[in-house]
Amino acid sequence: MPGVFAFADTYPPRLQALALYEANWINSTEFHARMDKRAVSLVQSAHADTSAVAQAGQPASAQLEASLVPFRGGQWLMASMTYSCLDENSRMAQRKAHCLRFLQADSTGAGIIQQPPWVSNTTNMHPIAHSVRLAPPAGPPISRHKRTQGEAS
C-alpha cells in the first residue's frame, strides 16, 4: 500500500501507533514496542524538564492521571502525565504527555465505559490492571494519580 504509511506519518507518534494497530497494519508486539519507546522518551524529557525547574529553585512536580478508555472492543488503561517545565522565557509552566502508557485491561466491555456510572469496569477485568506499572522506571517523582471521568477504582 504505497502512501499509506506516509499518510500515517503526519500524525503524532502516539496516534500513529494507535491508528496502525486499530487498522491491523501492525501487530501487538510492534504496537507495544512503539508505545514503550515513546514512553521512555517522554519520561526522559519530563525528567530533564523537571530537573531544570528544580535547578532554577522552583518546586518541580509531576502528576500521573489514569483512565479506562474504549479501544478495539475492550477496556484499555491510559496514563498521561502533567509535569513542571520552564517556558522559553524561563517562567514556570506545565506540560502534558498524553497517552504515556496504553495497556489492555479487558478484551470486552468497551460500551460500558461510556455509560453511567462512570466508575464501571467489567467483572472479568484482568487483575493485573489494578496494579500495573504505568510509567517506565526512569523519571521524575510521580504523585498518586488523579481520578478522572470514566476511570476505574
Contacts in CASP RR format, 6 or more apart in sequence:
PFRMAT RR
TARGET T0000
AUTHOR 0000-0000-0000
METHOD contacts of the structure
MODEL  1
MPGVFAFADTYPPRLQALALYEANWINSTEFHARMDKRAVSLVQSAHADT
SAVAQAGQPASAQLEASLVPFRGGQWLMASMTYSCLDENSRMAQRKAHCL
RFLQADSTGAGIIQQPPWVSNTTNMHPIAHSVRLAPPAGPPISRHKRTQG
EAS
4 25 0 8 1.000
5 25 0 8 1.000
8 16 0 8 1.000
8 19 0 8 1.000
8 20 0 8 1.000
9 16 0 8 1.000
11 19 0 8 1.000
13 34 0 8 1.000
13 38 0 8 1.000
14 35 0 8 1.000
14 38 0 8 1.000
14 98 0 8 1.000
14 99 0 8 1.000
14 102 0 8 1.000
16 34 0 8 1.000
17 26 0 8 1.000
17 31 0 8 1.000
17 34 0 8 1.000
17 35 0 8 1.000
17 38 0 8 1.000
18 71 0 8 1.000
18 99 0 8 1.000
18 102 0 8 1.000
20 26 0 8 1.000
20 30 0 8 1.000
20 31 0 8 1.000
21 28 0 8 1.000
21 30 0 8 1.000
21 31 0 8 1.000
21 72 0 8 1.000
22 71 0 8 1.000
22 72 0 8 1.000
26 34 0 8 1.000
35 99 0 8 1.000
35 101 0 8 1.000
35 102 0 8 1.000
36 136 0 8 1.000
39 100 0 8 1.000
39 101 0 8 1.000
39 135 0 8 1.000
39 136 0 8 1.000
40 136 0 8 1.000
40 138 0 8 1.000
42 81 0 8 1.000
42 97 0 8 1.000
42 100 0 8 1.000
43 81 0 8 1.000
43 97 0 8 1.000
43 100 0 8 1.000
43 135 0 8 1.000
43 136 0 8 1.000
43 138 0 8 1.000
43 139 0 8 1.000
43 140 0 8 1.000
44 138 0 8 1.000
44 139 0 8 1.000
45 97 0 8 1.000
46 62 0 8 1.000
46 81 0 8 1.000
46 83 0 8 1.000
46 95 0 8 1.000
46 97 0 8 1.000
46 139 0 8 1.000
46 140 0 8 1.000
47 138 0 8 1.000
47 139 0 8 1.000
47 140 0 8 1.000
49 83 0 8 1.000
49 84 0 8 1.000
49 85 0 8 1.000
49 86 0 8 1.000
49 95 0 8 1.000
50 60 0 8 1.000
50 61 0 8 1.000
50 62 0 8 1.000
50 83 0 8 1.000
50 84 0 8 1.000
50 85 0 8 1.000
50 140 0 8 1.000
51 60 0 8 1.000
51 140 0 8 1.000
52 85 0 8 1.000
52 86 0 8 1.000
53 59 0 8 1.000
53 60 0 8 1.000
53 84 0 8 1.000
53 85 0 8 1.000
53 86 0 8 1.000
53 92 0 8 1.000
54 60 0 8 1.000
56 86 0 8 1.000
56 90 0 8 1.000
58 84 0 8 1.000
58 86 0 8 1.000
58 92 0 8 1.000
59 84 0 8 1.000
60 83 0 8 1.000
60 84 0 8 1.000
60 140 0 8 1.000
61 83 0 8 1.000
61 84 0 8 1.000
61 143 0 8 1.000
62 81 0 8 1.000
62 82 0 8 1.000
62 83 0 8 1.000
62 84 0 8 1.000
62 139 0 8 1.000
62 140 0 8 1.000
62 141 0 8 1.000
62 142 0 8 1.000
62 143 0 8 1.000
63 81 0 8 1.000
63 82 0 8 1.000
63 83 0 8 1.000
63 142 0 8 1.000
63 143 0 8 1.000
63 145 0 8 1.000
63 146 0 8 1.000
64 79 0 8 1.000
64 80 0 8 1.000
64 81 0 8 1.000
64 100 0 8 1.000
64 134 0 8 1.000
64 135 0 8 1.000
64 142 0 8 1.000
64 143 0 8 1.000
64 144 0 8 1.000
64 145 0 8 1.000
64 146 0 8 1.000
65 79 0 8 1.000
65 80 0 8 1.000
65 81 0 8 1.000
65 82 0 8 1.000
65 145 0 8 1.000
65 146 0 8 1.000
65 148 0 8 1.000
66 77 0 8 1.000
66 78 0 8 1.000
66 79 0 8 1.000
66 80 0 8 1.000
66 134 0 8 1.000
66 145 0 8 1.000
66 148 0 8 1.000
66 151 0 8 1.000
67 77 0 8 1.000
67 78 0 8 1.000
67 148 0 8 1.000
67 149 0 8 1.000
67 150 0 8 1.000
67 151 0 8 1.000
68 75 0 8 1.000
68 76 0 8 1.000
68 77 0 8 1.000
68 78 0 8 1.000
68 105 0 8 1.000
68 113 0 8 1.000
68 121 0 8 1.000
68 150 0 8 1.000
68 151 0 8 1.000
68 152 0 8 1.000
69 75 0 8 1.000
69 76 0 8 1.000
69 77 0 8 1.000
69 78 0 8 1.000
69 113 0 8 1.000
70 76 0 8 1.000
70 109 0 8 1.000
70 110 0 8 1.000
70 111 0 8 1.000
70 113 0 8 1.000
70 114 0 8 1.000
71 102 0 8 1.000
71 104 0 8 1.000
71 110 0 8 1.000
72 104 0 8 1.000
72 110 0 8 1.000
73 107 0 8 1.000
73 108 0 8 1.000
73 109 0 8 1.000
73 110 0 8 1.000
73 111 0 8 1.000
74 104 0 8 1.000
74 105 0 8 1.000
74 106 0 8 1.000
74 107 0 8 1.000
74 108 0 8 1.000
74 109 0 8 1.000
74 110 0 8 1.000
75 104 0 8 1.000
75 105 0 8 1.000
75 106 0 8 1.000
75 108 0 8 1.000
75 109 0 8 1.000
75 110 0 8 1.000
75 113 0 8 1.000
75 121 0 8 1.000
75 122 0 8 1.000
75 125 0 8 1.000
75 152 0 8 1.000
76 102 0 8 1.000
76 103 0 8 1.000
76 104 0 8 1.000
76 105 0 8 1.000
77 101 0 8 1.000
77 102 0 8 1.000
77 103 0 8 1.000
77 104 0 8 1.000
77 105 0 8 1.000
77 129 0 8 1.000
77 132 0 8 1.000
77 134 0 8 1.000
77 152 0 8 1.000
78 99 0 8 1.000
78 101 0 8 1.000
78 102 0 8 1.000
79 99 0 8 1.000
79 100 0 8 1.000
79 101 0 8 1.000
79 102 0 8 1.000
79 134 0 8 1.000
79 135 0 8 1.000
79 145 0 8 1.000
80 96 0 8 1.000
80 97 0 8 1.000
80 98 0 8 1.000
80 99 0 8 1.000
80 100 0 8 1.000
81 96 0 8 1.000
81 97 0 8 1.000
81 100 0 8 1.000
81 135 0 8 1.000
81 142 0 8 1.000
82 94 0 8 1.000
82 95 0 8 1.000
82 96 0 8 1.000
82 97 0 8 1.000
83 94 0 8 1.000
83 95 0 8 1.000
83 96 0 8 1.000
83 97 0 8 1.000
83 140 0 8 1.000
84 92 0 8 1.000
84 93 0 8 1.000
84 94 0 8 1.000
85 93 0 8 1.000
85 94 0 8 1.000
85 95 0 8 1.000
86 92 0 8 1.000
86 93 0 8 1.000
87 93 0 8 1.000
100 134 0 8 1.000
100 135 0 8 1.000
101 132 0 8 1.000
101 134 0 8 1.000
101 135 0 8 1.000
103 129 0 8 1.000
103 132 0 8 1.000
104 126 0 8 1.000
105 121 0 8 1.000
105 125 0 8 1.000
105 126 0 8 1.000
105 129 0 8 1.000
105 132 0 8 1.000
105 152 0 8 1.000
106 121 0 8 1.000
106 122 0 8 1.000
106 124 0 8 1.000
106 125 0 8 1.000
106 126 0 8 1.000
106 129 0 8 1.000
108 122 0 8 1.000
108 124 0 8 1.000
109 122 0 8 1.000
112 120 0 8 1.000
112 121 0 8 1.000
112 122 0 8 1.000
113 120 0 8 1.000
113 150 0 8 1.000
118 149 0 8 1.000
118 150 0 8 1.000
118 151 0 8 1.000
119 150 0 8 1.000
119 151 0 8 1.000
119 152 0 8 1.000
119 153 0 8 1.000
120 150 0 8 1.000
120 152 0 8 1.000
121 152 0 8 1.000
125 152 0 8 1.000
129 152 0 8 1.000
134 145 0 8 1.000
135 142 0 8 1.000
END
